[in-house]
Amino acid sequence: MNALKREISTNIAHEGPITLEHFMGLCLGHPQHGYYMTREPFGVSGDFVTAPEISQMFGELIGVWLAEAWRAAGGPAPAHLIELGPGRGTLMSDMLRVARIAPDFLDSAHPCLVEMSPRLRDIQRQTLADAAGKISWFESFATTPSGPAFIVANEFFDALPVRHYVKTLAGWRQRLIGLDQTGSLAFGLSENIEPALTAPAREGSIIEVCPAGQRLMSDIAQRLVAEGGVMLLIDYGYTQTSLGDSLQAVSRHNYVDPLDSPGEADLTAHVDFAALARAALAQGAKVMGPVTQAQFLLQLGIERRAETLSRNATPEQTQDVIASLDRLIGASDPQRHMGALFKVMAVAHPGMPDLPGFF
């Protein structure tokens, strides 16, 4: 039993079961034992690979898109280029490199990284050493400076804690985590019925909600409406709110039991884009999409970029470019391809025109 599991088990023994939302928050963000606080999870040697780690093409196209969004917003200066959950800093590095073709954007947009993990901040500083003097770090979106914001969140919302409600004969009950007869962590249900939940469903059905994600989206949309700018959200998920449990734990690129080793596996859930869109629209923001990652990247010209990279490449490098392109926009194998599983949505000031990728 690792240290975090021991701490969680002890607290449950003394104070009673905890919600899944609380459990996920501890597993990912515990100051001493949380997953993102203690390890570098990204890349082939980590637990999962994100799009910026697959190919520079992804970050380059996102950088061009944000520069175009800045121009469409009237080129505000100063402005802020904000990334939520920047991983190893690869995406920001690629965006800043390609932004050199738009020096007015680069000069006006102050890069801000929202990262709660000291370990990952150190890695980001190494990745972004050439631009270190221009970049500021923040622990939350709420602490970033005011002003027009051009925000990107790639695989960020999927890591925010979720709640599960399970349909029983008596009504909907929240899923909890307690201890079984052997003292091991186990799923259970609250004794209380959720009176506000009245959705018809079969017994055993699950409603999965992400209050943290909806609150954050509401805060972001409110700021964009008041101060200008746009947010680009890329993540895996579904376009219509529906029943189901998408919680998963990944370690070393394999699925594991989320209760086995808290803090040692990445816990995520698929993003409900419809719920996030509702939160943004309620604040008066404009919403574009969601569209599939394949549709978005193809409209931005990823195939032309792949051809350019291959033109003076070695045969081996060309094969790498082709394989990366296939992984980013392919759709036949959801375990390997990101093209259909991943969605892209933009949230913007209501005066923003339609932007590339969403036509």
C-alpha positions as CSV (number, residue, x, y, z in Angstrom):
1,M,0.0,0.0,0.0
2,N,1.5,3.3,-1.1
3,A,1.5,6.4,1.1
4,L,-1.5,8.1,-0.5
5,K,-3.6,5.0,-0.4
6,R,-2.7,4.6,3.3
7,E,-3.7,8.3,4.0
8,I,-7.0,8.0,2.1
9,S,-7.8,4.7,3.8
10,T,-7.1,6.1,7.3
11,N,-9.2,9.2,6.6
12,I,-12.1,7.0,5.4
13,A,-11.8,4.8,8.4
14,H,-12.1,7.8,10.7
15,E,-14.5,10.1,8.8
16,G,-16.4,7.8,6.4
17,P,-16.6,7.4,2.6
18,I,-15.5,10.2,0.2
19,T,-16.9,11.2,-3.2
20,L,-15.2,10.2,-6.4
21,E,-14.7,13.9,-7.1
22,H,-12.7,14.2,-3.8
23,F,-10.7,11.0,-4.6
24,M,-9.7,12.2,-8.0
25,G,-8.6,15.5,-6.6
26,L,-6.4,13.8,-4.1
27,C,-4.9,11.3,-6.6
28,L,-4.0,14.1,-9.1
29,G,-3.2,17.1,-6.9
30,H,-2.2,15.9,-3.4
31,P,0.7,18.2,-2.4
32,Q,3.1,15.3,-1.6
33,H,1.7,12.3,-3.3
34,G,-0.4,13.5,-6.2
35,Y,0.2,12.2,-9.7
36,Y,1.0,15.5,-11.3
37,M,3.1,16.6,-8.3
38,T,5.5,13.6,-8.2
39,R,6.2,12.5,-11.8
40,E,6.7,13.4,-15.4
41,P,3.8,11.5,-17.1
42,F,4.2,12.6,-20.7
43,G,5.9,10.8,-23.6
44,V,6.8,7.3,-24.6
45,S,8.7,6.8,-21.3
46,G,5.8,8.1,-19.3
47,D,2.1,7.0,-19.0
48,F,0.6,8.7,-22.1
49,V,1.5,10.7,-25.2
50,T,-0.2,14.0,-26.0
51,A,-0.5,15.5,-29.5
52,P,2.3,18.1,-29.1
53,E,4.7,15.2,-28.2
54,I,3.6,13.3,-31.4
55,S,4.6,16.0,-33.9
56,Q,5.6,19.6,-34.1
57,M,2.9,20.1,-36.7
58,F,0.2,20.1,-34.0
59,G,1.7,23.0,-32.0
60,E,2.7,24.9,-35.1
61,L,-0.9,24.9,-36.4
62,I,-2.3,25.9,-33.0
63,G,0.2,28.8,-32.8
64,V,-0.9,30.0,-36.3
65,W,-4.5,29.7,-35.3
66,L,-4.0,31.8,-32.2
67,A,-2.2,34.5,-34.1
68,E,-5.0,34.6,-36.6
69,A,-7.6,34.8,-33.7
70,W,-5.6,37.7,-32.2
71,R,-5.7,39.6,-35.6
72,A,-9.5,38.8,-35.9
73,A,-9.9,40.4,-32.4
74,G,-8.3,43.6,-33.6
75,G,-4.8,42.9,-32.5
76,P,-5.1,44.0,-28.9
77,A,-1.9,45.0,-27.1
78,P,-1.1,44.1,-24.5
79,A,-2.7,40.6,-24.5
80,H,-2.0,37.3,-22.8
81,L,-1.2,33.9,-24.4
82,I,-2.4,31.5,-21.8
83,E,-1.9,27.7,-21.7
84,L,-3.8,25.6,-19.2
85,G,-1.9,22.4,-18.1
86,P,1.2,22.9,-20.3
87,G,2.8,19.5,-19.7
88,R,6.5,19.6,-20.6
89,G,6.1,23.0,-22.4
90,T,6.3,21.4,-25.8
91,L,3.1,23.0,-27.1
92,M,4.1,26.5,-25.9
93,S,7.5,26.0,-27.4
94,D,6.1,25.1,-30.8
95,M,3.6,27.9,-30.7
96,L,6.2,30.5,-29.8
97,R,8.5,29.3,-32.6
98,V,5.9,29.5,-35.3
99,A,4.6,32.9,-33.9
100,R,7.9,34.4,-35.2
101,I,6.1,34.7,-38.5
102,A,3.7,37.1,-36.8
103,P,6.0,39.3,-34.8
104,D,3.3,41.8,-33.9
105,F,1.4,39.0,-32.1
106,L,4.6,37.7,-30.5
107,D,5.4,41.2,-29.2
108,S,1.9,41.8,-27.9
109,A,1.0,38.5,-26.3
110,H,2.6,37.8,-22.9
111,P,2.9,34.0,-22.5
112,C,1.4,32.6,-19.3
113,L,1.5,29.0,-18.1
114,V,-1.1,27.7,-15.6
115,E,0.6,24.9,-13.8
116,M,0.1,23.7,-10.2
117,S,3.0,21.2,-10.2
118,P,6.4,22.4,-9.1
119,R,8.0,19.4,-10.8
120,L,6.4,20.1,-14.1
121,R,7.2,23.9,-13.8
122,D,10.9,23.0,-13.6
123,I,10.6,20.8,-16.8
124,Q,8.7,23.6,-18.6
125,R,11.5,26.1,-17.7
126,Q,14.0,23.7,-19.3
127,T,11.9,23.3,-22.4
128,L,11.3,27.0,-22.7
129,A,14.8,28.2,-21.6
130,D,15.1,30.4,-24.8
131,A,12.0,32.3,-23.8
132,A,12.2,32.1,-20.0
133,G,12.4,35.8,-19.5
134,K,9.1,36.4,-21.3
135,I,7.0,33.7,-19.6
136,S,5.1,33.9,-16.3
137,W,3.7,30.9,-14.3
138,F,0.4,30.8,-12.4
139,E,-1.2,28.2,-10.2
140,S,-4.7,28.8,-11.5
141,F,-6.6,30.6,-14.3
142,A,-8.1,32.9,-11.7
143,T,-4.6,34.3,-10.8
144,T,-3.7,35.2,-14.4
145,P,-3.5,38.9,-15.2
146,S,-6.6,40.7,-16.6
147,G,-6.8,41.8,-20.2
148,P,-7.6,40.2,-23.6
149,A,-6.7,36.5,-23.4
150,F,-5.9,33.9,-26.1
151,I,-6.1,30.6,-24.3
152,V,-5.3,27.0,-25.2
153,A,-6.2,24.0,-23.2
154,N,-5.0,20.7,-24.7
155,E,-5.9,17.6,-22.7
156,F,-6.7,19.7,-19.6
157,F,-10.4,19.4,-18.9
158,D,-10.2,15.6,-19.0
159,A,-8.1,15.6,-15.8
160,L,-10.6,17.6,-13.8
161,P,-12.5,15.6,-11.1
162,V,-15.9,14.2,-11.9
163,R,-18.9,13.0,-9.9
164,H,-20.9,9.9,-10.6
165,Y,-24.5,9.4,-9.9
166,V,-26.0,5.8,-10.1
167,K,-29.6,5.1,-10.7
168,T,-31.2,2.8,-8.1
169,L,-34.8,1.7,-7.6
170,A,-35.2,4.5,-5.1
171,G,-33.6,7.2,-7.2
172,W,-30.1,8.6,-8.1
173,R,-27.4,8.2,-5.5
174,Q,-23.8,9.6,-5.7
175,R,-21.0,7.1,-6.0
176,L,-18.6,7.1,-3.1
177,I,-15.3,5.4,-2.2
178,G,-15.1,3.6,1.1
179,L,-13.5,0.5,2.6
180,D,-14.7,-3.1,2.1
181,Q,-14.5,-5.9,4.7
182,T,-10.8,-6.5,4.0
183,G,-10.0,-2.8,4.5
184,S,-9.4,-2.2,0.7
185,L,-10.7,0.8,-1.2
186,A,-14.0,0.0,-2.8
187,F,-16.8,1.8,-4.7
188,G,-20.2,2.2,-3.0
189,L,-23.2,4.5,-3.0
190,S,-24.4,7.3,-0.8
191,E,-27.4,6.5,1.4
192,N,-29.0,9.8,0.3
193,I,-31.1,10.2,-2.8
194,E,-30.3,13.2,-5.1
195,P,-33.7,14.9,-5.3
196,A,-32.6,17.3,-8.1
197,L,-31.8,14.4,-10.4
198,T,-35.0,13.1,-12.1
199,A,-33.7,11.9,-15.4
200,P,-35.4,8.6,-16.5
201,A,-32.9,5.7,-16.8
202,R,-32.6,2.0,-16.2
203,E,-31.3,0.8,-12.9
204,G,-27.5,0.8,-12.8
205,S,-27.2,3.7,-15.3
206,I,-24.6,6.4,-14.5
207,I,-24.6,10.1,-14.9
208,E,-21.1,11.6,-15.0
209,V,-20.7,15.3,-14.4
210,C,-17.7,17.6,-14.0
211,P,-18.6,20.6,-11.8
212,A,-15.0,21.8,-11.8
213,G,-14.9,21.9,-15.5
214,Q,-18.2,23.8,-15.8
215,R,-17.2,26.3,-13.2
216,L,-13.9,26.9,-14.9
217,M,-15.5,27.3,-18.3
218,S,-18.0,29.7,-16.9
219,D,-15.2,31.8,-15.4
220,I,-13.2,31.8,-18.7
221,A,-16.3,32.7,-20.8
222,Q,-17.2,35.5,-18.4
223,R,-13.7,37.0,-18.8
224,L,-13.6,36.6,-22.5
225,V,-17.0,38.4,-22.8
226,A,-15.8,41.2,-20.5
227,E,-12.2,41.7,-21.7
228,G,-12.0,40.0,-25.2
229,G,-10.2,37.1,-26.6
230,V,-10.8,33.4,-27.4
231,M,-10.1,30.0,-25.9
232,L,-9.3,26.8,-27.9
233,L,-10.1,23.6,-26.2
234,I,-8.8,20.2,-27.5
235,D,-9.6,17.0,-25.7
236,Y,-11.1,13.6,-26.0
237,G,-14.8,13.4,-25.3
238,Y,-18.3,13.5,-26.7
239,T,-20.4,16.2,-28.3
240,Q,-23.8,15.3,-26.7
241,T,-24.5,14.9,-23.0
242,S,-25.4,11.2,-22.4
243,L,-25.4,8.5,-19.7
244,G,-22.3,6.5,-19.0
245,D,-19.1,6.1,-17.0
246,S,-15.9,7.2,-18.8
247,L,-13.5,7.2,-15.8
248,Q,-10.2,5.6,-16.6
249,A,-6.8,5.1,-15.0
250,V,-3.7,4.8,-17.2
251,S,-0.2,3.8,-16.1
252,R,2.7,3.0,-18.5
253,H,0.2,3.3,-21.5
254,N,-2.0,0.6,-20.0
255,Y,-5.4,0.8,-18.3
256,V,-5.3,-0.1,-14.5
257,D,-7.8,-0.2,-11.6
258,P,-8.3,3.4,-10.5
259,L,-8.4,2.3,-6.8
260,D,-5.2,0.2,-6.9
261,S,-2.4,2.7,-6.5
262,P,-3.7,6.2,-5.9
263,G,-1.3,8.9,-7.2
264,E,0.6,6.5,-9.4
265,A,-1.8,6.4,-12.4
266,D,-3.4,9.2,-14.4
267,L,-7.1,9.5,-13.7
268,T,-9.3,11.1,-16.4
269,A,-12.8,11.2,-17.8
270,H,-14.1,12.0,-21.3
271,V,-15.1,15.7,-21.7
272,D,-18.7,16.6,-22.1
273,F,-18.4,19.3,-24.7
274,A,-22.1,20.0,-24.7
275,A,-22.0,20.8,-20.9
276,L,-19.0,23.1,-21.4
277,A,-20.8,24.8,-24.3
278,R,-23.9,25.4,-22.2
279,A,-21.7,27.0,-19.4
280,A,-20.0,29.3,-21.9
281,L,-23.3,30.3,-23.7
282,A,-24.9,31.1,-20.3
283,Q,-22.2,33.8,-19.9
284,G,-22.9,35.3,-23.3
285,A,-19.9,33.9,-25.1
286,K,-19.7,32.7,-28.6
287,V,-19.1,29.0,-29.1
288,M,-17.6,27.5,-32.3
289,G,-17.7,23.7,-32.7
290,P,-17.0,21.2,-31.4
291,V,-15.6,19.5,-34.5
292,T,-13.3,16.5,-34.7
293,Q,-9.6,17.0,-34.3
294,A,-9.2,15.6,-37.9
295,Q,-11.6,18.2,-39.3
296,F,-9.9,21.0,-37.5
297,L,-6.3,20.1,-38.4
298,L,-7.2,19.3,-42.0
299,Q,-8.9,22.7,-42.4
300,L,-5.8,24.4,-41.0
301,G,-3.6,22.6,-43.6
302,I,-1.8,19.9,-41.7
303,E,-1.4,17.8,-44.9
304,R,0.4,20.7,-46.6
305,R,2.6,21.1,-43.6
306,A,3.5,17.4,-43.6
307,E,4.4,17.7,-47.3
308,T,6.7,20.6,-46.5
309,L,8.4,18.7,-43.7
310,S,8.9,15.7,-45.9
311,R,10.3,17.6,-48.8
312,N,13.9,17.6,-47.6
313,A,13.7,14.8,-45.1
314,T,15.4,11.4,-45.1
315,P,13.2,8.4,-45.8
316,E,13.2,7.6,-42.1
317,Q,12.1,11.1,-41.2
318,T,9.4,11.1,-43.9
319,Q,8.0,7.9,-42.4
320,D,7.9,9.5,-39.0
321,V,6.0,12.5,-40.5
322,I,3.5,10.2,-42.2
323,A,3.0,8.1,-39.0
324,S,2.5,11.2,-36.9
325,L,0.0,12.7,-39.4
326,D,-1.9,9.4,-39.4
327,R,-2.1,9.4,-35.6
328,L,-3.3,13.0,-35.3
329,I,-6.0,12.8,-38.0
330,G,-6.7,9.1,-38.4
331,A,-9.9,7.6,-37.0
332,S,-10.0,3.9,-37.7
333,D,-8.5,2.8,-34.4
334,P,-9.5,4.9,-31.3
335,Q,-6.7,3.4,-29.2
336,R,-4.1,4.7,-31.6
337,H,-5.8,7.4,-33.7
338,M,-6.9,10.8,-32.3
339,G,-8.8,12.2,-35.3
340,A,-12.3,11.3,-34.3
341,L,-12.0,10.7,-30.5
342,F,-10.6,14.1,-29.9
343,K,-12.8,17.2,-30.4
344,V,-11.9,20.9,-30.8
345,M,-14.1,23.8,-29.6
346,A,-13.6,27.5,-29.4
347,V,-15.1,29.9,-26.9
348,A,-14.8,33.6,-27.8
349,H,-16.0,37.2,-27.2
350,P,-19.4,37.5,-28.9
351,G,-18.0,39.9,-31.4
352,M,-15.4,37.5,-32.7
353,P,-15.9,36.3,-36.3
354,D,-16.0,32.7,-37.2
355,L,-12.4,31.3,-37.2
356,P,-10.5,28.8,-39.3
357,G,-11.2,25.1,-38.5
358,F,-14.9,25.7,-37.8
359,F,-16.2,26.6,-41.2
